[in-house]
Amino acid sequence: MTLIKSISGIRGTIGGAVGDNLTPVDAVKFASAYGSFLKIRHASKGSERLKVVIGRDARISGPMIHNLVMNTLVGLGIDVIDLGLSTTPTVEIAVPLEKADGGIILTASHNPKQWNALKLLNEKGEFLSGKEGELILEIAENEAFDFSDVDNLGEVIENNAYMDIHIDEVLELPLVDADLVKTKKFKVVVDGVNSSGGIIIPNLLEQMGVEVVKLYCEPNGHFPHNPEPLKEHLGDICKLVVEEKADFGIVVDPDVDRLAFISNDGEMFGEEYTLVAVADYVLSKTPGNTVSNMSSSRALRDITEKHGGTYQASAVGEVNVVELMKKTNAIIGGEGNGGIIYPSSHYGRDSMVGVALFLTYLANQDKTVAEIRASYPQYYMSKNKIELTPQIDVDNVLATLTEKYKSENITTIDGVKIDFPTEWVHLRKSNTEPIIRIYTEAPTQSEADVLAERFVKELKEIAGI
């Protein structure tokens, strides 16, 4: 199970057998399906040539997959705006700026180096809906492709300016005050996990007058640690923040849509609290509603209500968060994995926006980053997972648990979430890995860990593993 087709795109490991992994054949097949989908979606354009923006992170397999996907679209008679090495949010803002019909980001986000993926966007630079994704999978399954003749092939137009354009867009946001930040002379350590974040985050910081200490900022695709920005992977930057007497540390994942901070004392700020802190600042200036997903901390709800707004939770998946944000006119939202979605910029998780807003917030405070973190409601999470085998009937396992806990407050719009009075557990099949995720939250770390251990044990018993 190393080729995963879901709401988050087409994701798989490099090498192996066709149909089981993300092989060159699979990359061409799904790029063909996406291009064919765009032709159906924009049929009213007639003979006018369609345009797609493409960018990639620094994965070792990136150039290979990039060339395969680009040339497949060219073969379909679609023009390609090639951003080269880029970030997910950069591609998202480029699509509407280029008046393109879609976009593809070649990245497996937080997955290790053997993975890559095609993340697919619509003409607004937003992720496709589940229904649209299903249509693409159907086109791929039927291989319903009609390639262009030699006189109607697409063209590739290179444009490597978009990371700079993205920085300019962020600095122009009304709630970002680069001049104020410059007066504070902050010092920040950046871990770019040897991908494109190692270029764009330091560039943004330097333009805001911040002294940057670079750690793993060489975009060569050799990830120096597991690229998911979790505490157990970030010992090096935690140590360096203290050694450098830095104001804080910044960690991003390979495609720069997840953001985690390290406090000035070398402790994790907590990826769940990235959104909480940025939302606190944004809501203090522009009160309103917020949205995060069901696996995110209750702390965002508390902060939102403090500012007089209403909080709602969506199913996991960026497209679900965005849909609910639009429905509730949310001022800010995102995911507890460090994903900030700020509609004043665009409807996509964007570490650049998060960094600039947080720096402005910090510049307005007479507090250290550790003191800011201590000022928030204290919740603690435990994030666990169980590896899946094809024999495990996940739906049956979750249905059994739902029946067992039917007297509790249960939500089943995405897996099973059980809300107990002072703690909760959320169990769901991942969109991006062959695993069941078990997230818990409680008033103390030990309570969150105990609750997680209990449900891991129960899940294994029901699944027979």
N, C-alpha and C positions, 0 to 999 in steps of 0.2 A: 504493500500500500504506500508507494512513494510517488504516485501521481494523484493529486487531489484536485478535484474540480468543484468549486464552490462559489459562494457569493463574493469571496475575496480574490477570485481569479483562477488561473490555471497554474498550479504549483507542483514542482516535483524535483527529484534528485537527478543530477547529470549522469549520463551513462546508462548501461543496462539495456533491457528489452523495450522495444516500441510498445506503447500502450501501458507499460508499467512504470515508466520513468519519464522525465522530461528530456527525451532524445531529440536530435535535430528533426526527425520526422514529425514528432509531436509538436515541436515549436512551429513548424511550417503549417501543420494541420490546423492548429488553433488560431494562428495568425490569419490563415485563409478564411476560417469561419468568422472571425471578427470583421475582416474586411468585407466579406459577403453580407454580414449583418448590417454594416454601415450602408452598403449599397441599397439594401431593402429599406432601411430606416430613412434614407435621404433620396428615395426614388424620384421625388418631385424635382430634384436638381437636373434630371435628364442627363445630357451628355457632359454637363459641367463636372470637372474632375474633383474628386473628394480629396481632403487633406487630413493627415494624421500626424500628431506630434509624438515623437518617441525619445525617451531618455532612459538611462540605466544607472545602477549603482556600480561600485567598483569590484564586484565579484569576478573571480578568475574566469568564469564561464561567460561573463557579460558580453565581451566583443563577439564571441561566436553566436550566441543567441540573438544579439542585436542585429548582426548582418543577415541572419536567416529571416528574422521577422521583417526587417526593412525591405529586403528584396522580394519577399512574398507579397507585401503590399504593392510594391512597384509592379509586380507581375499581374496584379489585379487592376492596374491602371489607377492606383491611388498615389498622390504625391505625399512625400514624407518630409516633415520638418525634423531634422536630426539634431537633438540637443547634446548628443554624446553623453559624457559623464554628467550626471545630474542628480536631482532628488525627487522624491514623489511629489511634495508640494510645489516644486518648481515646474514640473510638467503640468500639474493641475492649473497653475495660474497661466501657463503658456498657451493652453488650448483656447480659451476665449480671446486672449490677446492676439492670437494668430488667426482668429475666426476659423478655427479648424473644426472638423466634423467629429473628432475623437482624439484619444490619446492612449498610449501604452507606456507603462513604466515596467522596465525589466528589472525586477528585484524580488527576492524572497524575504524582504523585510528583516525580521529578527532571526530567521532560520540560519543554521550554520552554513559554511561555505559550499558544501556539496549541493545545496538547493539553489534553484532559481525559479522565476515565475513571470507570467504575463499578467499585470494588473491593468484592467481595462476601464477606460473612461468614456463618458458621453461628450457631446459638444459643449457642455458647460464646464468640463474639466472635473466632473464628479463621477463617482463609481456607478457602474450600471446596477440596475435593480435585479433582484433575484429572477424575475420573469424574463428580463432581457438576457441574463446569463444562461437561463435554460434554453432559450432560442439559439444562442451561439453553440451550446453543446449539441443541440439537435442538428444544426447545420454541419458541425464537425463530424457527428456520427454518420450522417448520410453522405458526407463528402460532396455536398451540393455546391461546388465551386465552379465559377465560370471565369477563367483568366482572360486577360486582354491580348489582342493581337499585337504584332510588333510595332505598329504605328500608334498604338494607344497605351504604351507602357507609362507608368508614373515616373516621377523624378525625385531625387533626394536633394534637399536643400539643407546645407549645414548651417546651424546657428548656435554658436557657443557663448552667446551673450546673456543667456537667461538666468544664470545664477546671479549675475550682477543686477539684472532687471528685478529679480526677486528681492534682493537686498533693498533696492531703491523703493519697491512697493511697501516693504515692511516699515522702513524708516519714515514713510509718508503717512502712516496710520496716525490719526489724531491723538490716540492715547499713548503713543510712543514719543518720548522726549529725549532724544539723543543728546541735546545740549546740556540738559540737567545731568544725565549719566556721565558725561565727560568731566563735569566738575568734581565727581566723586572719586575719580582715579581708581576704579576697581581693578582687582587682579583676579583672573579666572583661569582655572585649568580646564582644558577641553580634551575629552577622549572621543575621537572620531572613528574608532574601531577600524582604522585603515580603509575607510570608504569616503564617499563624497562629502559627508559631514565634516571631515577633516579639512576641507577647503572652505566650504560656505559658512560654517559657524565662526571660525577665526576671522574671516573677512568681515562678517557682520559686526563682531565684537570690536575689531580694530576701528571700524567706521563710527562706533559709538564711544571711542576713546578709552577702551578697556585694554589693559595689559594682558596678553594671552600667553599662557604656558601650554605648549602643545604636547599631547600624549597620544601616540598611535594615530597620527593625522596624515600618514602617507597613504594615498588612495591606491593601494596595490592589491586589495582583495584578500590579503592574508590576515584574517581576523585574529588578533592576539589573544582573544578570550571569546567565550560564547557571546555572540552579538546581542542577545537579549539583555536589556539594561536592568538586570536584577542584582540585588546586594551580593549574592555569592559569586558574581562574575567581576566585581568592581573593586577588588582589594587594592590594585595599583593606584587608581586615581584617588581613592580615599586617603591613602598614605601620602600621595604627592600634594594634595590640597593642604595638609598640615605642614609638610616640609617646606612648602613655598609660602606659607602664611597667606594663602589666597583667601579671597572673600567667599568663594564657593567654587564648585566644580560643575561642569556640564557634560553629560553623556548622551549621545544619540545612537540610534540603531543605524544599520547600513544605508537606509533610504531616507533617513532624517524626518520621519513622521512621529517618532516616539522620543520623548524628552524626559530625562531624569536629572535631578540636582544632587550634589553632595554638599552638605552644610560646611561652614567654615571650621567646624571641629572634626571633620573627617567622617562624620556619620551620614548615612543616607537620609536625605530629605524625605524620601519615600515617593516612588513614582505615582502613587495614588494622590499625593498632595501637590504634584505639579499643577494639575488642573484646579485644585482647590485654591492655591495661592494666586494663580493668574485670574481666576474667576473673582476672588475677593477684591482684587484691584479693579477689574473691569466693572463689576457691579457697584463698587463705591462711586464710580464716575457715571455709569449708565445703568441704573437699576432695571431689572427685568427677570425673565425666566431662564432656567438652565435645563440641560439634558445630559445624562451620561448613560452608560449601559448598565444592565442588571448586575454585572460582576464588579461594579465600581463602588468605592467607599460611600458610606452614608454622610461623610463629612461635607460633600458638595451640597447635599440637601440642607444641612445645618447652616452653611454659609449663605446659601440662596435665601433661606427664610429670614436670616439676620438682616439681609438687605431688602426684605419685603417682597421677594419674588416667589415663584412656584417652581419646584423641581419635579421632573418626571424621568422615569427610567425606560429605556428601550431594550429591545433584543440586542445581543452582541453583534458587532459588525458595523463598520463605519457608515454604510449606506442606511442602516436602520436608525442610527443616531441622527444622521442628517435629516432623514424623513420626519422624525419626531420634532427636531429643532425647527424645521420649517412650519410644521403644524402648530407649534406653540409659540412661534416668534421668539425663540430663545436668543438671548444676547450673546451667550457663550455656551459651549458644551464640549463633549469629547469623551474620551475613554480613560479609565483608571490606569491604563498601561502607560500613561504619560503622553497621551494624544490630545492636543489642544485644537478645537475647531472654533474659529472666530469669524462669523459671517461678514463682519466689516472688511475682512480681507478676502476670504473665499470659504466655501463649504468643504474643507478637507483638513485632516490633521496636519499641523505645521509647526515643527520645532522652532523655526525661525521666528514666527510670530510669538510663540511662547517665550523664547529667550528675550526678545526686545521688550515685551510687556513686563516680564518679571524684573528685568534690569531697571525699568522705569519705576516700578513699584518699590524695589529695594532702595532706589535713589530718593524716594519720597519718605522713606521710613528712617527713623533714628534707631534702628535695630540691626543686629547681625542676622544672617540667614538662619542660624540655629534658634535665635530668639523668635523669629517669625514662625518657624515650624512649631515651636513650643506653644504658640498662642492659639493654635487651632484645636478643635475637638479631637480628642485622642482615640483613634480607632486603630486596631491592628489586624492585619490580614495574613492569612496563610494560603499560599498558592501551590497546589499539588497537581499531579497528573498520573494517569494510569495508561500504560501503553496498550493499544488495541491490537487484537489479532482478528482476522476475517471471521473466526468462529463466534466472536462475541456479538450477541444481539443487543446492541446498545438501547434501542427503543424499549425492548422488554425489560431490561435492567432498570431503566428510569421509570417505567410504568409501575414496576413492583415497588420501588421506593415511594413513588407518589401515593400509592394505595396505603403503604405502611404509615405515612405521615399525613393522611388526609384530614386529620383534625387540626393541623397547624395551618398557618397562613401560607398558601402555596401559589406560585405563579408558574405557568407552563408555556409561556410564549416562546421560550428559548431554553430547552432542556427543562430542568426543575430547579426552582429557587424556593427554599423554605425559610421564611422569616420567623425566627423565634423572638421573644420580647427584647432581648438585649444583644442578639447575635444572629447571623444568617449563614446559610450555605447555598452555593450555586453549583450545580452539576450539569455539565453540557459537553456534547461532542464538539471538538475543535473544528473550525473552518479551515485551519491552515496546517494541522499536523494530525497523524493517525493516533489520537489520544482522547481520553475523557479528561476534562479539566475539573478540578475540585477546588473552588475558592471559598474561603470562610472569612468572616470578620467578627470581631468581638472587642470588648473594652480592654482586654489585655492580650499580649502575644501568646501567653501560655494557654489561655482559653481558646484562642483562634486555632492554635496548634492541636489542642486536644479534640476540638470539634472536627478538624480536618482528618485526624487519625481515625476517629470514629467512623466517618463516612467513607474513607478509603477502605477500611476493613469491611464495612457493610457492602460496598460496591463489589469488592472482590469475592465476598461470600455469595452474593446473588449471581455474579458472572461465572462463578466456579473457577476462579484463578488464584 
